[in-house]
Amino acid sequence: MTTAARRSPLPLAELLAQDGTDPRTRYRLKQRLSTYTRARTVALGPFLRVVFEDDWTRRLQAARGRWSRSSAGDPPAWAMPAAPAGHAPWQATMQIALETPLLRAQWLATLIEAAHHLCLEIARGTRVPASVLAPCLLNEAGLAAQQPLRFDMPHHGLAALRAGKEPSLALACTHTRYSWRRVIPAPTIALLLGSAGSPAS
C-alpha cells in the first residue's frame, strides 16, 4: 500500500458531503481516492483496464461525475453495491480508452465483446469468468467506455489466495482479437482480500 493511502484519513463526513467542503479539501480527497483506485486497477493490453471496485472507488466515480446514466437509464457502475473486502462476488469495471476516432473504428466493437471473454485465473487452476452486469456506457466522444462486471469468486478460491504465501492470481482475456494475460500484483491482491488498508484506515 502506498504512503498516500496509509495517511491519517480526512473525516468521512467531509467525503460524503463534498459540496460543503472547500476546493483544497476536495482536491486532497480526490487525490487520495485516485491513488487508492490505481492500486485496485489492472491494465490488460493497450486499450483495456479493469478496476476492482469497492465503496471508495465508487465515491471517486461519483466525485468526478463523468458517467451519470446510460441512454437506457441504467445506473452508473459506481452506484451498484459492492461486497465487503475479501468476500464474493467481486465487482469490477472494465474501462476502454481509445485515443483517436481511427482506433475507435478499429477496436471499439472488439473491446466491447472482450468483456464476455474476461476471466480471473487462480493459480492457473480455477478460472472465474466475468459476468456482464449492464450495457456498456460510452462517453460523448465515443473514445472511452465503461462496462460493469462481476466475478463470482468461489470460496475455495478465496481460501487458496488467503493461504498462499505468494498468492497467484491473473486477469486474462481470451478474445481471439484481444488475447492478453496479466498477473495481478501482490499489493492489489491484498486489497481485494481485505488484508490491506483503505483510504479510511
JOVEN-V430433 format. One line per field, one symbol per residue. ss: DSSP state (H for helix, E for strand, - for the rest). psi: psi as a letter, one per 40 degrees, with the letter a starting at -180 (. if undefined). burial: + if it has 9 or more other ideal C-beta (glycine too) atoms within 8 Angstrom, else -. Layout:
ss = ???
psi = ???
burial = ???
This chain:
ss = --HHHH-----HHHHH-HHH--HHHHHHHHHHHHHHHHH-EEEE---EEEEE--HHHHHHHHHH----E-----E-HHH----------EEEEEEEE---HHHHHHHHHHHHHHHHHEEEEE---EEEEEEE----EE-----EEEEEEEE---HHHHHHHHH-----EEEEEEE--EEEEEE--HHHHHHH---------
psi = iiddeeihiihddddefddeiiddddddddddddddddeehhigaeeiihhhiaddddddddddfdgciideeiiideehiiiiheiiihiihhhhhhdidddddddddddddddeeiihhhffchhhiihhdiihhiideeeiihhhihhghidddddddddhdghhhihihehdeghihhhhidddddddeeeiiiee.
burial = +---+---++---++--+--+---++-++++++++++-++++-+--++++++++-++++++++---+--+---+-+++-+-+--++-+-+++++++++----++--++-++++++-+++++++--+-+-+-+-+-++-+--++++++++++-++--++-+++-+--+++++++-+--+-+++-+--++++++++---++--
